[in-house]
Amino acid sequence: AVMMVPRPGGELITFVNSLERGFPIEFRIGTGSTIKGIDEGVSTMRLGGIRRLYIPGSLSFPNGVKATSPSAPTVPSGSP
């Protein structure tokens, strides 16, 4: 999985890249361990399936996210 967030000018910044890490992202659907848009998008996938998700701000980070390190992007509230 490669997760990206847009910057104000439209440039995409990689947020998470499990392909580079060499192992998949693991989470339980519906537990709040990931954003709602991912829960909804992967809940109907088949094992081993591939899907591209475009998640609106209301299903991602409605309150925004402050970067915790210089390499992590800050996500403004309501980001598309």
All heavy atoms as a GROMACS GRO file, in nm:
protein
  584
    1ALA      N    1   0.084  -0.118   0.000
    1ALA     CA    2   0.000   0.000   0.000
    1ALA      C    3   0.088   0.124   0.000
    1ALA      O    4   0.186   0.131   0.072
    1ALA     CB    5  -0.090   0.001   0.122
    2VAL      N    6   0.051   0.218  -0.083
    2VAL     CA    7   0.118   0.348  -0.085
    2VAL      C    8   0.009   0.450  -0.056
    2VAL      O    9  -0.090   0.458  -0.127
    2VAL     CB   10   0.184   0.378  -0.220
    2VAL    CG1   11   0.247   0.516  -0.218
    2VAL    CG2   12   0.288   0.272  -0.254
    3MET      N   13   0.024   0.525   0.052
    3MET     CA   14  -0.074   0.628   0.086
    3MET      C   15  -0.010   0.763   0.069
    3MET      O   16   0.101   0.786   0.115
    3MET     CB   17  -0.121   0.608   0.229
    3MET     CG   18  -0.190   0.477   0.252
    3MET     SD   19  -0.238   0.460   0.422
    3MET     CE   20  -0.257   0.284   0.430
    4MET      N   21  -0.081   0.852   0.000
    4MET     CA   22  -0.028   0.984  -0.030
    4MET      C   23  -0.127   1.090   0.012
    4MET      O   24  -0.247   1.065   0.017
    4MET     CB   25   0.002   0.995  -0.178
    4MET     CG   26   0.093   0.885  -0.228
    4MET     SD   27   0.130   0.902  -0.400
    4MET     CE   28   0.285   0.989  -0.387
    5VAL      N   29  -0.076   1.208   0.045
    5VAL     CA   30  -0.161   1.322   0.078
    5VAL      C   31  -0.121   1.440  -0.011
    5VAL      O   32  -0.005   1.454  -0.047
    5VAL     CB   33  -0.150   1.363   0.227
    5VAL    CG1   34  -0.206   1.255   0.316
    5VAL    CG2   35  -0.007   1.394   0.265
    6PRO      N   36  -0.219   1.520  -0.052
    6PRO     CA   37  -0.187   1.634  -0.138
    6PRO      C   38  -0.139   1.755  -0.059
    6PRO      O   39  -0.182   1.779   0.052
    6PRO     CB   40  -0.320   1.664  -0.206
    6PRO     CG   41  -0.422   1.620  -0.108
    6PRO     CD   42  -0.362   1.504  -0.035
    7ARG      N   43  -0.047   1.830  -0.118
    7ARG     CA   44  -0.006   1.960  -0.065
    7ARG      C   45  -0.094   2.065  -0.132
    7ARG      O   46  -0.156   2.037  -0.235
    7ARG     CB   47   0.140   1.985  -0.094
    7ARG     CG   48   0.229   1.902  -0.006
    7ARG     CD   49   0.367   1.960  -0.008
    7ARG     NE   50   0.449   1.881   0.082
    7ARG     CZ   51   0.539   1.933   0.161
    7ARG    NH1   52   0.562   2.061   0.160
    7ARG    NH2   53   0.609   1.857   0.240
    8PRO      N   54  -0.098   2.186  -0.079
    8PRO     CA   55  -0.183   2.290  -0.138
    8PRO      C   56  -0.166   2.312  -0.288
    8PRO      O   57  -0.262   2.335  -0.358
    8PRO     CB   58  -0.146   2.414  -0.058
    8PRO     CG   59  -0.104   2.362   0.075
    8PRO     CD   60  -0.036   2.231   0.044
    9GLY      N   61  -0.047   2.299  -0.343
    9GLY     CA   62  -0.025   2.318  -0.486
    9GLY      C   63  -0.062   2.198  -0.571
    9GLY      O   64  -0.050   2.201  -0.692
   10GLY      N   65  -0.108   2.090  -0.508
   10GLY     CA   66  -0.146   1.970  -0.580
   10GLY      C   67  -0.039   1.862  -0.581
   10GLY      O   68  -0.064   1.750  -0.625
   11GLU      N   69   0.082   1.894  -0.532
   11GLU     CA   70   0.189   1.794  -0.525
   11GLU      C   71   0.150   1.687  -0.423
   11GLU      O   72   0.094   1.716  -0.318
   11GLU     CB   73   0.318   1.863  -0.480
   11GLU     CG   74   0.433   1.770  -0.455
   11GLU     CD   75   0.549   1.839  -0.385
   11GLU    OE1   76   0.537   1.955  -0.344
   11GLU    OE2   77   0.652   1.773  -0.373
   12LEU      N   78   0.178   1.560  -0.454
   12LEU     CA   79   0.148   1.450  -0.362
   12LEU      C   80   0.270   1.413  -0.281
   12LEU      O   81   0.380   1.401  -0.334
   12LEU     CB   82   0.099   1.328  -0.440
   12LEU     CG   83  -0.035   1.344  -0.510
   12LEU    CD1   84  -0.064   1.221  -0.596
   12LEU    CD2   85  -0.146   1.366  -0.410
   13ILE      N   86   0.250   1.396  -0.153
   13ILE     CA   87   0.356   1.356  -0.061
   13ILE      C   88   0.325   1.215  -0.010
   13ILE      O   89   0.213   1.187   0.032
   13ILE     CB   90   0.363   1.452   0.060
   13ILE    CG1   91   0.389   1.594   0.012
   13ILE    CG2   92   0.468   1.408   0.161
   13ILE    CD1   93   0.522   1.615  -0.054
   14THR      N   94   0.423   1.125  -0.014
   14THR     CA   95   0.402   0.989   0.037
   14THR      C   96   0.390   0.994   0.188
   14THR      O   97   0.474   1.049   0.257
   14THR     CB   98   0.518   0.897  -0.004
   14THR    OG1   99   0.526   0.894  -0.147
   14THR    CG2  100   0.498   0.756   0.048
   15PHE      N  101   0.282   0.935   0.238
   15PHE     CA  102   0.253   0.930   0.381
   15PHE      C  103   0.297   0.795   0.438
   15PHE      O  104   0.362   0.788   0.540
   15PHE     CB  105   0.102   0.952   0.401
   15PHE     CG  106   0.061   0.981   0.540
   15PHE    CD1  107   0.102   1.096   0.604
   15PHE    CD2  108  -0.023   0.895   0.608
   15PHE    CE1  109   0.061   1.126   0.733
   15PHE    CE2  110  -0.064   0.923   0.736
   15PHE     CZ  111  -0.022   1.039   0.799
   16VAL      N  112   0.264   0.688   0.369
   16VAL     CA  113   0.303   0.552   0.407
   16VAL      C  114   0.333   0.476   0.279
   16VAL      O  115   0.260   0.488   0.182
   16VAL     CB  116   0.189   0.480   0.483
   16VAL    CG1  117   0.224   0.335   0.510
   16VAL    CG2  118   0.154   0.550   0.611
   17ASN      N  119   0.440   0.396   0.279
   17ASN     CA  120   0.472   0.313   0.163
   17ASN      C  121   0.517   0.176   0.212
   17ASN      O  122   0.634   0.156   0.242
   17ASN     CB  123   0.579   0.378   0.077
   17ASN     CG  124   0.602   0.303  -0.053
   17ASN    OD1  125   0.567   0.187  -0.066
   17ASN    ND2  126   0.662   0.371  -0.149
   18SER      N  127   0.422   0.083   0.220
   18SER     CA  128   0.456  -0.050   0.268
   18SER      C  129   0.536  -0.129   0.166
   18SER      O  130   0.604  -0.225   0.200
   18SER     CB  131   0.331  -0.128   0.308
   18SER     OG  132   0.250  -0.155   0.195
   19LEU      N  133   0.529  -0.088   0.039
   19LEU     CA  134   0.608  -0.157  -0.064
   19LEU      C  135   0.757  -0.135  -0.039
   19LEU      O  136   0.837  -0.228  -0.051
   19LEU     CB  137   0.570  -0.106  -0.203
   19LEU     CG  138   0.425  -0.128  -0.244
   19LEU    CD1  139   0.398  -0.058  -0.378
   19LEU    CD2  140   0.392  -0.274  -0.251
   20GLU      N  141   0.796  -0.013  -0.001
   20GLU     CA  142   0.936   0.016   0.030
   20GLU      C  143   0.979  -0.052   0.159
   20GLU      O  144   1.093  -0.094   0.173
   20GLU     CB  145   0.959   0.166   0.041
   20GLU     CG  146   0.960   0.237  -0.092
   20GLU     CD  147   0.986   0.386  -0.079
   20GLU    OE1  148   0.999   0.436   0.035
   20GLU    OE2  149   0.991   0.452  -0.184
   21ARG      N  150   0.886  -0.062   0.255
   21ARG     CA  151   0.919  -0.127   0.382
   21ARG      C  152   0.933  -0.277   0.367
   21ARG      O  153   0.996  -0.342   0.449
   21ARG     CB  154   0.812  -0.097   0.488
   21ARG     CG  155   0.807   0.048   0.528
   21ARG     CD  156   0.717   0.073   0.644
   21ARG     NE  157   0.588   0.004   0.629
   21ARG     CZ  158   0.485   0.023   0.709
   21ARG    NH1  159   0.495   0.106   0.809
   21ARG    NH2  160   0.373  -0.042   0.690
   22GLY      N  161   0.867  -0.334   0.265
   22GLY     CA  162   0.879  -0.476   0.240
   22GLY      C  163   0.777  -0.564   0.311
   22GLY      O  164   0.786  -0.686   0.306
   23PHE      N  165   0.680  -0.504   0.377
   23PHE     CA  166   0.574  -0.583   0.440
   23PHE      C  167   0.444  -0.504   0.438
   23PHE      O  168   0.446  -0.381   0.436
   23PHE     CB  169   0.611  -0.626   0.582
   23PHE     CG  170   0.646  -0.514   0.675
   23PHE    CD1  171   0.550  -0.452   0.754
   23PHE    CD2  172   0.777  -0.470   0.683
   23PHE    CE1  173   0.584  -0.349   0.839
   23PHE    CE2  174   0.811  -0.366   0.770
   23PHE     CZ  175   0.714  -0.306   0.847
   24PRO      N  176   0.330  -0.574   0.436
   24PRO     CA  177   0.201  -0.505   0.422
   24PRO      C  178   0.159  -0.431   0.550
   24PRO      O  179   0.209  -0.458   0.659
   24PRO     CB  180   0.103  -0.618   0.393
   24PRO     CG  181   0.166  -0.739   0.452
   24PRO     CD  182   0.314  -0.718   0.440
   25ILE      N  183   0.067  -0.340   0.532
   25ILE     CA  184   0.006  -0.271   0.645
   25ILE      C  185  -0.103  -0.363   0.700
   25ILE      O  186  -0.184  -0.416   0.623
   25ILE     CB  187  -0.057  -0.137   0.600
   25ILE    CG1  188   0.053  -0.046   0.547
   25ILE    CG2  189  -0.134  -0.072   0.712
   25ILE    CD1  190   0.001   0.077   0.478
   26GLU      N  191  -0.105  -0.384   0.829
   26GLU     CA  192  -0.206  -0.470   0.890
   26GLU      C  193  -0.293  -0.387   0.985
   26GLU      O  194  -0.242  -0.306   1.062
   26GLU     CB  195  -0.140  -0.583   0.967
   26GLU     CG  196  -0.066  -0.680   0.878
   26GLU     CD  197  -0.009  -0.798   0.955
   26GLU    OE1  198  -0.052  -0.822   1.069
   26GLU    OE2  199   0.078  -0.865   0.899
   27PHE      N  200  -0.423  -0.407   0.976
   27PHE     CA  201  -0.518  -0.341   1.065
   27PHE      C  202  -0.649  -0.418   1.064
   27PHE      O  203  -0.674  -0.496   0.973
   27PHE     CB  204  -0.541  -0.195   1.024
   27PHE     CG  205  -0.596  -0.179   0.885
   27PHE    CD1  206  -0.733  -0.174   0.863
   27PHE    CD2  207  -0.512  -0.170   0.776
   27PHE    CE1  208  -0.784  -0.161   0.735
   27PHE    CE2  209  -0.561  -0.157   0.648
   27PHE     CZ  210  -0.698  -0.153   0.627
   28ARG      N  211  -0.731  -0.396   1.164
   28ARG     CA  212  -0.864  -0.458   1.171
   28ARG      C  213  -0.967  -0.355   1.128
   28ARG      O  214  -0.970  -0.244   1.180
   28ARG     CB  215  -0.896  -0.507   1.311
   28ARG     CG  216  -0.813  -0.625   1.351
   28ARG     CD  217  -0.873  -0.689   1.476
   28ARG     NE  218  -0.799  -0.804   1.514
   28ARG     CZ  219  -0.825  -0.928   1.472
   28ARG    NH1  220  -0.923  -0.949   1.389
   28ARG    NH2  221  -0.753  -1.029   1.511
   29ILE      N  222  -1.051  -0.394   1.034
   29ILE     CA  223  -1.155  -0.305   0.983
   29ILE      C  224  -1.258  -0.277   1.093
   29ILE      O  225  -1.299  -0.367   1.166
   29ILE     CB  226  -1.223  -0.367   0.860
   29ILE    CG1  227  -1.122  -0.376   0.745
   29ILE    CG2  228  -1.346  -0.288   0.817
   29ILE    CD1  229  -1.172  -0.449   0.624
   30GLY      N  230  -1.297  -0.150   1.104
   30GLY     CA  231  -1.402  -0.110   1.196
   30GLY      C  232  -1.359  -0.088   1.340
   30GLY      O  233  -1.442  -0.064   1.426
   31THR      N  234  -1.229  -0.091   1.368
   31THR     CA  235  -1.182  -0.073   1.505
   31THR      C  236  -1.130   0.067   1.532
   31THR      O  237  -1.091   0.097   1.644
   31THR     CB  238  -1.069  -0.173   1.538
   31THR    OG1  239  -0.958  -0.148   1.451
   31THR    CG2  240  -1.116  -0.317   1.523
   32GLY      N  241  -1.126   0.152   1.430
   32GLY     CA  242  -1.074   0.287   1.448
   32GLY      C  243  -0.922   0.294   1.440
   32GLY      O  244  -0.864   0.398   1.468
   33SER      N  245  -0.858   0.184   1.399
   33SER     CA  246  -0.712   0.185   1.391
   33SER      C  247  -0.662   0.249   1.261
   33SER      O  248  -0.542   0.270   1.246
   33SER     CB  249  -0.657   0.043   1.404
   33SER     OG  250  -0.705  -0.039   1.300
   34THR      N  251  -0.753   0.277   1.169
   34THR     CA  252  -0.718   0.348   1.046
   34THR      C  253  -0.832   0.444   1.012
   34THR      O  254  -0.934   0.445   1.081
   34THR     CB  255  -0.692   0.247   0.930
   34THR    OG1  256  -0.641   0.318   0.818
   34THR    CG2  257  -0.816   0.172   0.892
   35ILE      N  258  -0.816   0.525   0.911
   35ILE     CA  259  -0.919   0.623   0.877
   35ILE      C  260  -1.042   0.554   0.817
   35ILE      O  261  -1.032   0.445   0.761
   35ILE     CB  262  -0.864   0.731   0.782
   35ILE    CG1  263  -0.816   0.670   0.650
   35ILE    CG2  264  -0.755   0.812   0.849
   35ILE    CD1  265  -0.777   0.772   0.546
   36LYS      N  266  -1.157   0.619   0.829
   36LYS     CA  267  -1.284   0.562   0.782
   36LYS      C  268  -1.283   0.528   0.633
   36LYS      O  269  -1.340   0.429   0.591
   36LYS     CB  270  -1.400   0.657   0.811
   36LYS     CG  271  -1.432   0.668   0.956
   36LYS     CD  272  -1.549   0.764   0.978
   36LYS     CE  273  -1.577   0.782   1.125
   36LYS     NZ  274  -1.689   0.873   1.147
   37GLY      N  275  -1.218   0.611   0.554
   37GLY     CA  276  -1.214   0.588   0.410
   37GLY      C  277  -1.144   0.458   0.373
   37GLY      O  278  -1.183   0.390   0.278
   38ILE      N  279  -1.040   0.421   0.447
   38ILE     CA  280  -0.972   0.294   0.422
   38ILE      C  281  -1.061   0.180   0.467
   38ILE      O  282  -1.075   0.079   0.397
   38ILE     CB  283  -0.834   0.290   0.488
   38ILE    CG1  284  -0.740   0.388   0.418
   38ILE    CG2  285  -0.776   0.149   0.485
   38ILE    CD1  286  -0.603   0.399   0.477
   39ASP      N  287  -1.122   0.193   0.584
   39ASP     CA  288  -1.217   0.090   0.630
   39ASP      C  289  -1.322   0.062   0.523
   39ASP      O  290  -1.349  -0.052   0.488
   39ASP     CB  291  -1.288   0.135   0.757
   39ASP     CG  292  -1.213   0.101   0.885
   39ASP    OD1  293  -1.111   0.030   0.877
   39ASP    OD2  294  -1.259   0.143   0.992
   40GLU      N  295  -1.384   0.168   0.471
   40GLU     CA  296  -1.489   0.151   0.370
   40GLU      C  297  -1.434   0.096   0.239
   40GLU      O  298  -1.496   0.012   0.175
   40GLU     CB  299  -1.559   0.284   0.344
   40GLU     CG  300  -1.648   0.327   0.457
   40GLU     CD  301  -1.727   0.453   0.424
   40GLU    OE1  302  -1.737   0.490   0.304
   40GLU    OE2  303  -1.779   0.514   0.518
   41GLY      N  304  -1.318   0.144   0.198
   41GLY     CA  305  -1.262   0.104   0.069
   41GLY      C  306  -1.213  -0.039   0.062
   41GLY      O  307  -1.226  -0.104  -0.041
   42VAL      N  308  -1.158  -0.091   0.171
   42VAL     CA  309  -1.104  -0.227   0.167
   42VAL      C  310  -1.202  -0.331   0.217
   42VAL      O  311  -1.180  -0.451   0.198
   42VAL     CB  312  -0.970  -0.240   0.243
   42VAL    CG1  313  -0.865  -0.149   0.187
   42VAL    CG2  314  -0.988  -0.218   0.391
   43SER      N  315  -1.311  -0.290   0.278
   43SER     CA  316  -1.405  -0.388   0.336
   43SER      C  317  -1.468  -0.479   0.232
   43SER      O  318  -1.509  -0.590   0.264
   43SER     CB  319  -1.513  -0.317   0.418
   43SER     OG  320  -1.594  -0.238   0.333
   44THR      N  321  -1.474  -0.436   0.106
   44THR     CA  322  -1.534  -0.519   0.001
   44THR      C  323  -1.430  -0.582  -0.091
   44THR      O  324  -1.466  -0.646  -0.190
   44THR     CB  325  -1.630  -0.434  -0.084
   44THR    OG1  326  -1.559  -0.324  -0.138
   44THR    CG2  327  -1.747  -0.384  -0.001
   45MET      N  328  -1.302  -0.569  -0.056
   45MET     CA  329  -1.197  -0.627  -0.140
   45MET      C  330  -1.183  -0.777  -0.115
   45MET      O  331  -1.215  -0.827  -0.007
   45MET     CB  332  -1.062  -0.561  -0.110
   45MET     CG  333  -1.051  -0.420  -0.161
   45MET     SD  334  -0.891  -0.346  -0.125
   45MET     CE  335  -0.785  -0.439  -0.234
   46ARG      N  336  -1.134  -0.847  -0.216
   46ARG     CA  337  -1.098  -0.988  -0.201
   46ARG      C  338  -0.953  -0.997  -0.155
   46ARG      O  339  -0.875  -0.906  -0.180
   46ARG     CB  340  -1.112  -1.060  -0.333
   46ARG     CG  341  -1.253  -1.070  -0.381
   46ARG     CD  342  -1.257  -1.155  -0.505
   46ARG     NE  343  -1.360  -1.100  -0.591
   46ARG     CZ  344  -1.383  -1.140  -0.712
   46ARG    NH1  345  -1.308  -1.234  -0.764
   46ARG    NH2  346  -1.479  -1.087  -0.784
   47LEU      N  347  -0.919  -1.106  -0.092
   47LEU     CA  348  -0.782  -1.130  -0.048
   47LEU      C  349  -0.688  -1.120  -0.168
   47LEU      O  350  -0.712  -1.182  -0.272
   47LEU     CB  351  -0.770  -1.267   0.017
   47LEU     CG  352  -0.636  -1.302   0.077
   47LEU    CD1  353  -0.601  -1.205   0.189
   47LEU    CD2  354  -0.637  -1.444   0.130
   48GLY      N  355  -0.585  -1.040  -0.156
   48GLY     CA  356  -0.488  -1.022  -0.264
   48GLY      C  357  -0.530  -0.921  -0.369
   48GLY      O  358  -0.458  -0.899  -0.466
   49GLY      N  359  -0.648  -0.859  -0.350
   49GLY     CA  360  -0.698  -0.763  -0.447
   49GLY      C  361  -0.619  -0.634  -0.448
   49GLY      O  362  -0.546  -0.603  -0.354
   50ILE      N  363  -0.635  -0.559  -0.556
   50ILE     CA  364  -0.569  -0.429  -0.569
   50ILE      C  365  -0.677  -0.325  -0.594
   50ILE      O  366  -0.767  -0.346  -0.675
   50ILE     CB  367  -0.468  -0.430  -0.686
   50ILE    CG1  368  -0.356  -0.529  -0.658
   50ILE    CG2  369  -0.413  -0.289  -0.710
   50ILE    CD1  370  -0.262  -0.549  -0.774
   51ARG      N  371  -0.668  -0.213  -0.526
   51ARG     CA  372  -0.768  -0.109  -0.542
   51ARG      C  373  -0.702   0.027  -0.521
   51ARG      O  374  -0.616   0.043  -0.437
   51ARG     CB  375  -0.878  -0.129  -0.438
   51ARG     CG  376  -0.991  -0.030  -0.452
   51ARG     CD  377  -1.107  -0.067  -0.364
   51ARG     NE  378  -1.172  -0.185  -0.420
   51ARG     CZ  379  -1.272  -0.246  -0.361
   51ARG    NH1  380  -1.319  -0.204  -0.246
   51ARG    NH2  381  -1.328  -0.352  -0.416
   52ARG      N  382  -0.743   0.124  -0.598
   52ARG     CA  383  -0.697   0.262  -0.581
   52ARG      C  384  -0.810   0.337  -0.513
   52ARG      O  385  -0.922   0.338  -0.562
   52ARG     CB  386  -0.665   0.326  -0.715
   52ARG     CG  387  -0.617   0.469  -0.701
   52ARG     CD  388  -0.574   0.524  -0.833
   52ARG     NE  389  -0.447   0.458  -0.866
   52ARG     CZ  390  -0.381   0.479  -0.977
   52ARG    NH1  391  -0.427   0.561  -1.068
   52ARG    NH2  392  -0.268   0.417  -1.001
   53LEU      N  393  -0.780   0.400  -0.401
   53LEU     CA  394  -0.881   0.474  -0.324
   53LEU      C  395  -0.852   0.623  -0.330
   53LEU      O  396  -0.738   0.665  -0.309
   53LEU     CB  397  -0.882   0.429  -0.178
   53LEU     CG  398  -0.905   0.281  -0.150
   53LEU    CD1  399  -0.889   0.252  -0.001
   53LEU    CD2  400  -1.041   0.237  -0.199
   54TYR      N  401  -0.954   0.700  -0.357
   54TYR     CA  402  -0.947   0.845  -0.346
   54TYR      C  403  -1.041   0.880  -0.232
   54TYR      O  404  -1.163   0.869  -0.246
   54TYR     CB  405  -0.991   0.913  -0.477
   54TYR     CG  406  -0.895   0.887  -0.589
   54TYR    CD1  407  -0.914   0.781  -0.676
   54TYR    CD2  408  -0.783   0.967  -0.606
   54TYR    CE1  409  -0.825   0.755  -0.779
   54TYR    CE2  410  -0.694   0.942  -0.708
   54TYR     CZ  411  -0.715   0.836  -0.794
   54TYR     OH  412  -0.626   0.811  -0.895
   55ILE      N  413  -0.986   0.922  -0.120
   55ILE     CA  414  -1.063   0.938   0.002
   55ILE      C  415  -1.085   1.087   0.030
   55ILE      O  416  -0.988   1.162   0.044
   55ILE     CB  417  -0.993   0.870   0.120
   55ILE    CG1  418  -0.974   0.720   0.086
   55ILE    CG2  419  -1.071   0.889   0.249
   55ILE    CD1  420  -0.889   0.645   0.183
   56PRO      N  421  -1.212   1.129   0.042
   56PRO     CA  422  -1.239   1.270   0.071
   56PRO      C  423  -1.200   1.305   0.215
   56PRO      O  424  -1.190   1.218   0.301
   56PRO     CB  425  -1.390   1.282   0.050
   56PRO     CG  426  -1.442   1.146   0.077
   56PRO     CD  427  -1.334   1.051   0.030
   57GLY      N  428  -1.178   1.434   0.238
   57GLY     CA  429  -1.138   1.481   0.370
   57GLY      C  430  -1.230   1.436   0.482
   57GLY      O  431  -1.185   1.407   0.593
   58SER      N  432  -1.359   1.428   0.455
   58SER     CA  433  -1.454   1.389   0.559
   58SER      C  434  -1.435   1.245   0.605
   58SER      O  435  -1.476   1.208   0.715
   58SER     CB  436  -1.597   1.408   0.509
   58SER     OG  437  -1.620   1.327   0.395
   59LEU      N  438  -1.372   1.161   0.523
   59LEU     CA  439  -1.347   1.022   0.560
   59LEU      C  440  -1.199   0.996   0.589
   59LEU      O  441  -1.158   0.882   0.606
   59LEU     CB  442  -1.394   0.927   0.450
   59LEU     CG  443  -1.544   0.924   0.425
   59LEU    CD1  444  -1.575   0.833   0.306
   59LEU    CD2  445  -1.619   0.878   0.547
   60SER      N  446  -1.119   1.102   0.592
   60SER     CA  447  -0.977   1.082   0.619
   60SER      C  448  -0.937   1.150   0.749
   60SER      O  449  -0.945   1.090   0.855
   60SER     CB  450  -0.891   1.131   0.503
   60SER     OG  451  -0.916   1.268   0.477
   61PHE      N  452  -0.896   1.272   0.743
   61PHE     CA  453  -0.852   1.345   0.862
   61PHE      C  454  -0.934   1.473   0.874
   61PHE      O  455  -0.883   1.581   0.846
   61PHE     CB  456  -0.703   1.378   0.852
   61PHE     CG  457  -0.616   1.256   0.838
   61PHE    CD1  458  -0.560   1.222   0.717
   61PHE    CD2  459  -0.591   1.176   0.948
   61PHE    CE1  460  -0.480   1.109   0.704
   61PHE    CE2  461  -0.511   1.063   0.937
   61PHE     CZ  462  -0.456   1.030   0.815
   62PRO      N  463  -1.061   1.464   0.916
   62PRO     CA  464  -1.146   1.584   0.920
   62PRO      C  465  -1.091   1.693   1.012
   62PRO      O  466  -1.118   1.810   0.991
   62PRO     CB  467  -1.280   1.532   0.968
   62PRO     CG  468  -1.255   1.399   1.028
   62PRO     CD  469  -1.131   1.346   0.962
   63ASN      N  470  -1.010   1.655   1.111
   63ASN     CA  471  -0.951   1.754   1.203
   63ASN      C  472  -0.805   1.782   1.173
   63ASN      O  473  -0.739   1.854   1.247
   63ASN     CB  474  -0.965   1.706   1.348
   63ASN     CG  475  -1.110   1.690   1.387
   63ASN    OD1  476  -1.194   1.770   1.348
   63ASN    ND2  477  -1.140   1.585   1.460
   64GLY      N  478  -0.753   1.721   1.065
   64GLY     CA  479  -0.613   1.740   1.029
   64GLY      C  480  -0.520   1.655   1.114
   64GLY      O  481  -0.563   1.591   1.209
   65VAL      N  482  -0.392   1.654   1.079
   65VAL     CA  483  -0.290   1.580   1.153
   65VAL      C  484  -0.165   1.664   1.155
   65VAL      O  485  -0.120   1.714   1.053
   65VAL     CB  486  -0.259   1.444   1.085
   65VAL    CG1  487  -0.144   1.374   1.155
   65VAL    CG2  488  -0.380   1.356   1.080
   66LYS      N  489  -0.108   1.683   1.272
   66LYS     CA  490   0.017   1.758   1.286
   66LYS      C  491   0.133   1.660   1.269
   66LYS      O  492   0.132   1.552   1.325
   66LYS     CB  493   0.023   1.821   1.425
   66LYS     CG  494   0.148   1.898   1.453
   66LYS     CD  495   0.120   2.045   1.451
   66LYS     CE  496   0.240   2.119   1.503
   66LYS     NZ  497   0.305   2.200   1.406
   67ALA      N  498   0.230   1.696   1.188
   67ALA     CA  499   0.346   1.610   1.165
   67ALA      C  500   0.419   1.584   1.296
   67ALA      O  501   0.437   1.673   1.378
   67ALA     CB  502   0.440   1.675   1.065
   68THR      N  503   0.459   1.457   1.316
   68THR     CA  504   0.532   1.420   1.437
   68THR      C  505   0.682   1.413   1.414
   68THR      O  506   0.757   1.399   1.509
   68THR     CB  507   0.482   1.283   1.488
   68THR    OG1  508   0.496   1.187   1.383
   68THR    CG2  509   0.337   1.291   1.532
   69SER      N  510   0.724   1.422   1.288
   69SER     CA  511   0.866   1.423   1.256
   69SER      C  512   0.885   1.505   1.128
   69SER      O  513   0.789   1.525   1.053
   69SER     CB  514   0.918   1.280   1.238
   69SER     OG  515   0.870   1.226   1.117
   70PRO      N  516   1.006   1.548   1.101
   70PRO     CA  517   1.030   1.628   0.980
   70PRO      C  518   0.996   1.555   0.850
   70PRO      O  519   0.960   1.616   0.751
   70PRO     CB  520   1.180   1.660   0.985
   70PRO     CG  521   1.218   1.644   1.127
   70PRO     CD  522   1.125   1.539   1.184
   71SER      N  523   1.005   1.421   0.849
   71SER     CA  524   0.977   1.346   0.727
   71SER      C  525   0.828   1.318   0.709
   71SER      O  526   0.786   1.278   0.601
   71SER     CB  527   1.054   1.215   0.727
   71SER     OG  528   1.011   1.134   0.836
   72ALA      N  529   0.746   1.339   0.812
   72ALA     CA  530   0.602   1.313   0.803
   72ALA      C  531   0.530   1.443   0.762
   72ALA      O  532   0.561   1.549   0.813
   72ALA     CB  533   0.548   1.265   0.937
   73PRO      N  534   0.434   1.432   0.669
   73PRO     CA  535   0.363   1.554   0.627
   73PRO      C  536   0.258   1.595   0.728
   73PRO      O  537   0.203   1.514   0.800
   73PRO     CB  538   0.298   1.511   0.496
   73PRO     CG  539   0.280   1.364   0.509
   73PRO     CD  540   0.394   1.316   0.592
   74THR      N  541   0.232   1.724   0.735
   74THR     CA  542   0.118   1.776   0.810
   74THR      C  543  -0.002   1.773   0.717
   74THR      O  544   0.008   1.810   0.601
   74THR     CB  545   0.145   1.921   0.857
   74THR    OG1  546   0.255   1.917   0.949
   74THR    CG2  547   0.024   1.983   0.923
   75VAL      N  548  -0.115   1.725   0.767
   75VAL     CA  549  -0.237   1.716   0.686
   75VAL      C  550  -0.334   1.822   0.735
   75VAL      O  551  -0.380   1.815   0.849
   75VAL     CB  552  -0.300   1.576   0.696
   75VAL    CG1  553  -0.424   1.568   0.610
   75VAL    CG2  554  -0.199   1.469   0.657
   76PRO      N  555  -0.368   1.921   0.654
   76PRO     CA  556  -0.464   2.024   0.696
   76PRO      C  557  -0.603   1.963   0.715
   76PRO      O  558  -0.638   1.866   0.649
   76PRO     CB  559  -0.465   2.124   0.581
   76PRO     CG  560  -0.353   2.087   0.492
   76PRO     CD  561  -0.317   1.947   0.521
   77SER      N  562  -0.683   2.019   0.804
   77SER     CA  563  -0.818   1.968   0.824
   77SER      C  564  -0.899   1.978   0.696
   77SER      O  565  -0.884   2.071   0.618
   77SER     CB  566  -0.888   2.044   0.937
   77SER     OG  567  -0.898   2.180   0.904
   78GLY      N  568  -0.982   1.876   0.674
   78GLY     CA  569  -1.066   1.872   0.556
   78GLY      C  570  -0.992   1.852   0.425
   78GLY      O  571  -1.045   1.879   0.319
   79SER      N  572  -0.868   1.800   0.430
   79SER     CA  573  -0.792   1.776   0.308
   79SER      C  574  -0.865   1.679   0.218
   79SER      O  575  -0.926   1.584   0.266
   79SER     CB  576  -0.654   1.719   0.340
   79SER     OG  577  -0.573   1.818   0.396
   80PRO      N  578  -0.857   1.699   0.088
   80PRO     CA  579  -0.924   1.605  -0.005
   80PRO      C  580  -0.854   1.472  -0.008
   80PRO      O  581  -0.744   1.456   0.028
   80PRO     CB  582  -0.914   1.675  -0.140
   80PRO     CG  583  -0.804   1.774  -0.126
   80PRO     CD  584  -0.792   1.805   0.019
   0.00000   0.00000   0.00000
